[in-house]
Amino acid sequence: MAVFGFIDGWEAVKAVFIGGAIILAPSGWMALKVASTQGAQYATAVALVKFLLCGLGFALLFVLKPEVHAFAVLAGAATVLLSLPIATGLAQHTKW
């Protein structure tokens, strides 16, 4: 993220955060829904809605703000997509 700040400035750093938030918000929503009492029954449907929300978020971002740094948005989204399963795996294999 600091690399984008040095190369393209503050706008690129904001784009990294926005890209990560577009992935993180629906993922958090999905985790809350699946962790509910009857969420496991609807896990597939909730996952499909999560992907729909992510796609809608990216579509809205690029329509409403076409001058956004697309590579920085992609880098933020990829960082979150890679860090979520890694963090989950570490949390499951670490004994507290």
C-alpha positions as CSV (number, residue, x, y, z in Angstrom):
1,M,0.0,0.0,0.0
2,A,2.8,2.4,0.8
3,V,4.2,1.6,-2.7
4,F,1.0,3.0,-4.3
5,G,1.3,6.1,-2.1
6,F,4.8,6.8,-3.3
7,I,4.1,6.1,-6.9
8,D,0.6,7.6,-7.5
9,G,-0.2,9.5,-4.3
10,W,-3.1,9.6,-1.9
11,E,-5.7,8.7,-4.5
12,A,-4.1,5.3,-5.1
13,V,-3.9,4.6,-1.4
14,K,-7.6,5.3,-1.1
15,A,-8.3,3.0,-4.1
16,V,-6.4,0.2,-2.3
17,F,-8.6,0.6,0.7
18,I,-11.8,0.9,-1.3
19,G,-10.9,-2.3,-3.3
20,G,-10.3,-4.2,0.0
21,A,-13.5,-2.8,1.5
22,I,-15.6,-3.9,-1.5
23,I,-14.5,-7.5,-0.8
24,L,-14.4,-7.3,3.0
25,A,-17.9,-5.9,3.7
26,P,-19.8,-8.7,1.9
27,S,-17.5,-11.3,3.3
28,G,-18.2,-10.0,6.8
29,W,-21.9,-10.0,6.1
30,M,-21.7,-13.6,4.8
31,A,-19.8,-14.7,7.9
32,L,-22.4,-13.2,10.2
33,K,-25.3,-14.9,8.2
34,V,-23.6,-18.3,8.1
35,A,-22.7,-18.2,11.8
36,S,-26.4,-17.6,12.7
37,T,-28.5,-20.4,14.1
38,Q,-30.0,-21.4,10.7
39,G,-27.3,-19.9,8.5
40,A,-25.7,-23.2,7.6
41,Q,-28.8,-24.3,5.7
42,Y,-28.5,-21.2,3.4
43,A,-24.7,-21.1,3.0
44,T,-24.8,-21.6,-0.7
45,A,-27.4,-18.9,-1.3
46,V,-25.6,-16.5,1.0
47,A,-22.3,-17.1,-0.8
48,L,-24.0,-16.4,-4.2
49,V,-25.4,-13.1,-2.7
50,K,-21.9,-12.3,-1.5
51,F,-20.5,-12.6,-5.0
52,L,-23.3,-10.5,-6.4
53,L,-22.7,-7.8,-3.8
54,C,-19.0,-7.8,-4.6
55,G,-19.7,-7.5,-8.3
56,L,-22.2,-4.7,-7.7
57,G,-19.7,-2.9,-5.5
58,F,-17.0,-2.9,-8.2
59,A,-19.5,-1.9,-10.9
60,L,-20.7,1.0,-8.8
61,L,-17.2,2.1,-8.1
62,F,-16.1,2.1,-11.7
63,V,-19.3,3.8,-12.9
64,L,-19.4,6.5,-10.2
65,K,-15.7,7.1,-10.1
66,P,-14.2,6.2,-13.5
67,E,-10.9,8.0,-12.8
68,V,-10.1,5.6,-9.9
69,H,-6.8,3.7,-10.1
70,A,-8.0,0.4,-11.3
71,F,-4.8,-1.5,-10.5
72,A,-4.8,-0.2,-7.0
73,V,-8.4,-1.3,-6.5
74,L,-7.4,-4.7,-7.8
75,A,-4.4,-4.9,-5.5
76,G,-6.5,-4.0,-2.5
77,A,-9.1,-6.6,-3.4
78,A,-6.4,-9.3,-4.0
79,T,-4.8,-8.5,-0.7
80,V,-8.1,-9.1,1.1
81,L,-8.9,-12.2,-0.9
82,L,-5.5,-13.7,-0.1
83,S,-5.4,-12.7,3.5
84,L,-8.9,-14.0,4.5
85,P,-8.2,-17.7,4.0
86,I,-4.7,-17.3,5.4
87,A,-6.0,-15.7,8.6
88,T,-8.7,-18.3,8.9
89,G,-6.2,-21.1,8.5
90,L,-3.9,-19.6,11.1
91,A,-6.8,-19.0,13.5
92,Q,-7.9,-22.6,13.2
93,H,-4.5,-24.2,13.6
94,T,-3.3,-21.9,16.5
95,K,-4.1,-23.2,19.9
96,W,-5.1,-20.4,22.2
